[in-house]
Amino acid sequence: MKLAYWMYAGPAHIGTLRIASSFKNVHAIMHAPLGDDYFNVMRSMLERERDFTPVTASVVDRNVLARGSQEKVVDNIVRKDKEEKPDLIVLTPTCTSSILQEDLENFVQRAQLNSNGDVLLADVNHYRVNELQAGDRTLEQIIQFYLQKAQKKGDVVTEKTPHPSVNIIGISTLGFHNNHDCTELQKLMKDLGIEVNLILPESASVHDLKKIPSAWFNLVPYRELGLMSARYLEEEWGMPYVDITPMGVVETARCVRKIQQILNGLGANVDYEEFIEHQTLYVSQAAWFSRSIDCQNLTGKKAVVFGDNTHAVAMTKILAREMGIHVVLAGTYCKYDGDWFTQQVSEYCDRVLISDDNGEIADAIAKIEPAAIFGTQMERHVGKRLNIPCGVISAPIHIQNFPIGYKPFMGYEGTNQIADLVYNSFTLGMEDHLLEIFGGHDTKEVITKGISADSDLNWDTEAQKELNKVPGFVRGKVKRNTEKFARDRGFEKITLEVLYAAKEAVSSVG
């Protein structure tokens, strides 16, 4: 067992709670010890919610441990049904309830007898899945439950809308820039002449789920959330789906062309090539910017990318294909989907890293010494310690990732936002010059070889004296560059000769 002090994806019940609290008039009950209800505080703070988060903790305390919790859980469900009058109550198990081996399905069946709304147990294995997997499964479960319920009543709307329409699946609370992405996707669909049938799960009513099959196709912008639902809807209801994330000029155009292919296959007659060309040339500034002298100054600079599958893949492709930046490492913490990630990024980077160990990615960054990092909030912290700029492109999230201004990552406006993020994340030439003149902002030395490991190289007295002559604000970088040079060549000790040779090698590259 390993103690983790940073988790890229939370425990399974967080994913279930994100889905339940995204729907309109759905209440979640979490069976857990006191303290596990931090989700309410997190959501209220980050989403700046004015209303209470619709999540109740059915607390596991010493009395529950002594006598069992069946009556308490059932009473909490029935009480919330009467107080809140929700359309659906979702009971989410936690690691604690799993350890206690409680029959939560039986609790749900008993509570349903005395509840006016529906009661559903989240069907996720809390030992084997994380927040993202649980959220994906819970959304599929709720969609499946209400479609089957409507099917029994003969109430499913199967007739397609008169004009092309789409369900956007995967927009949820606490998602990375989800609200802004959703606005941009709605605008994109409107420009394409496509009606938005439903947006799931954010602000959707469970009563509307019977209308899902009336859309012509489903759009899944995030691979982590919505893919299971889209596959279910394709298998059981014959609905095609598009799972190409429209981030960057190339992938947005590919997504639009895939939509065109699906619509024409269903009897429409659309041609979006003129639209793609106009948006690429006149709405998105990213294509023009990539050819400008400013962006050309970034050509060949080294970058590390790390995040969830959706954003890490998209950013790797944008940096390599659209901006000419050298991606030395692309990584993801979505280990369960690692094969797909590797297949997507292999041709655009030198190395692929699939790990949920933040120490491993931190050490990799320290050894590579990239010019910029594009990662999560954790990589931003690593970058600060190593004095390497970092643009945040993926959850885990922070209050900074819920900007008041409009900052979508998707669609053609998203291409502009990403271009700005990339350009502003690098330390530019004039900045380097000014840092040399004025001595920089920060004279702290940073860890030399890695974040979680000590240096394995020794410096002799003369080399150490020479290093100490280097201005403090760049001394850490010179030390890391020298040690990297020595390590690459198999030197175990750094002498004056090695220091000068490393300096000459770096100068010749620059």
Secondary structure, DSSP 8 states (H G I E B T S, - for coil): ----S--SS-BHHHHHHHHHHHSBTEEEEEEE-TTTTHHHHHHHHHTT-SS--SEEEEE--HHHHHH-SHHHHHHHHHHHHHHH--SEEEEE--HHHHHTT--HHHHHHHHHHT-SSEEEE----TTT-BHHHHHHHHHHHHHHHHHHHHHHHT----S--SS-EEEEEEE-TT-TTHHHHHHHHHHHHHHTT-EEEEEEETT-BGGGGGGGGGSSEEE---TTSSHHHHHHHHHHH---EE-----SHHHHHHHHHHHHHHHHHTT-----HHHHHHIIIII--HHHHHTSHHHHTTTT-EEEEEESHHHHHHHHHIIIIIS--EEEEEEES-GGGHHHHHHHHGGG-SEEEE---HHHHHHHHHHH--SEEEE-HHHHHHHHHHT--EEE-SSS--GGGS-SS---SSHHHHHHHHHHHHHHHS--HHHHHHHHHH--S------SS-SSS----EE-HHHHHHHHTS-HHHHHHHHHHHHHHHHHTT-SEE-HHHHHHHHHHHHHH-
